[in-house]
């Protein structure tokens, strides 16, 4: 993942950043910088590092020189050195988004999650339309335990690239993790929570374990007799099992709790139709 982001941003800098470097670097160093970029693009890290280091010695202290040296360190897996080099780039140009993004990825690799989040939040503010910035920030939120912030970032990512199925998958996975965390919090607060029993019933239902689902929903109803959706769920299960009398009893209980529920009203009609058809 880190390598993928490095390559993407390196290409941005080597093409778009090159002309910027030529505006600031002395004319005598333009060819040296270009040589370093070409070596880095070809994967010749040793030559690229020597070339950029030579540019520094000759007065080429430019954010893109330090940035590309950071890219070299990152591709070698030396994230501590990469952080130092990206910081040098940022000191010269605090609003340099690519360096903020890549320093964030190296900080994550070093397990410095809080620092990574701060840098990546800044990177996203500087590169709001860059999907890789939001993807890395979302993952930083995840490893930091901020599941809600991760979900929000994945949502923005899907808006940016609605055709990218990987982003949609990551959003779904983040929702699932957030859901699991919520249930854990409910269990911690009240191990006999009706909502906890309800979620267990939903899980059993998805697995096709109707008897266990019924038992879980009944426990939920006992824990909170006034909780909507419980009797509706039981009614739908009984309808599926063709236990029409039981289904009707449950849907009537649901309608007493939420008489305005269109879903409950429609379910009652389905039960009536199914029961009538079974008796013909």
PEHU-V518488 format. One line per field, one symbol per residue. psi: psi as a letter, one per 40 degrees, with the letter a starting at -180 (. if undefined). A space follows every 10 residues. Layout:
psi: ???
This chain:
psi: dddddddddd dddddddddd ddddiideed dddddddddd deegdddddd dddddddeef gidddddddd dddddeegdd dddddddddd ddgdfgdddd ddddddddde egdddddddd ddddddgdeh dddddddddd ddeeegdddd dddddddddd geehdddddd dddddddddd dddddddddh efhddddddd ddddddeegd dddddddddd dddgeehidd dddddddddd efgddddddd dddddddgde hddddddddd dddddddde.
